[in-house]
């Protein structure tokens, strides 16, 4: 039986084999877009990192991003792996 639009039954594991965020996509988005790329993996973490990046990057004229960029990538990968993602 096909599922309709208003069907509230949970999906079986067979119907949705790869739920969650992809770790490679999360890492690439965070690498290319810095904290804005973290929205793929975590919204709260992205907002925290945006504020932290602004506070850390402004005093040293932007070089603080070199410190926050790896943190963004690692946090996005960690959050995507906790969401049940499969590594690529």
C-alpha positions in Angstrom: 0.0 0.0 0.0 1.4 3.4 -1.0 1.8 6.1 1.6 -0.4 9.2 1.3 0.6 12.8 2.0 -1.1 12.9 5.4 0.0 9.4 6.6 1.7 9.8 10.0 3.0 6.3 10.3 6.8 6.1 10.9 9.0 5.0 8.0 10.4 1.5 8.1 14.2 1.0 7.9 13.8 -0.5 4.5 12.0 2.6 3.1 14.6 5.1 4.4 18.0 3.4 4.5 20.1 6.6 4.8 18.4 9.0 7.1 20.5 11.6 8.7 23.1 14.0 7.4 26.0 12.9 5.2 29.3 13.4 6.9 31.2 14.3 3.7 28.6 16.9 2.7 28.6 18.4 6.2 32.4 18.7 6.2 32.5 20.2 2.7 29.7 22.7 3.5 31.5 23.8 6.7 34.8 24.0 4.9 33.5 26.1 2.0 30.9 28.3 3.9 32.5 28.3 7.4 29.8 28.6 10.1 27.1 29.1 7.5 27.8 25.6 6.2 27.1 24.2 9.6 23.4 24.8 9.1 23.4 21.5 7.2 24.3 19.6 10.4 23.2 21.8 13.3 21.3 25.0 13.6 22.2 25.9 17.1 25.9 25.1 16.6 25.9 27.3 13.4 24.5 30.3 15.3 27.0 29.8 18.1 29.9 29.6 15.6 28.7 32.6 13.6 28.8 34.7 16.8 32.1 33.2 17.9 33.7 33.8 14.4 32.6 37.4 14.4 34.1 37.9 17.9 37.3 36.1 17.1 37.8 37.3 13.5 37.3 41.1 14.0 40.2 41.9 16.3 43.0 40.2 14.2 41.6 41.7 11.0 40.1 38.4 9.8 42.9 36.0 10.6 40.8 34.6 13.4 38.9 32.6 10.8 41.9 30.4 10.5 41.2 29.3 14.1 37.4 28.9 13.8 37.3 27.2 10.3 38.7 23.8 11.5 36.4 24.0 14.6 33.4 24.5 12.3 34.4 21.5 10.1 35.0 19.2 13.0 31.8 20.2 14.8 29.8 19.7 11.6 31.3 16.2 11.1 30.8 15.3 14.7 27.1 16.4 14.7 26.4 14.6 11.4 27.9 11.4 12.7 25.8 11.6 15.8 22.7 12.0 13.7 23.1 8.5 12.3 24.9 9.4 9.1 27.0 7.0 7.1 30.5 8.0 6.2 31.3 8.4 2.5 
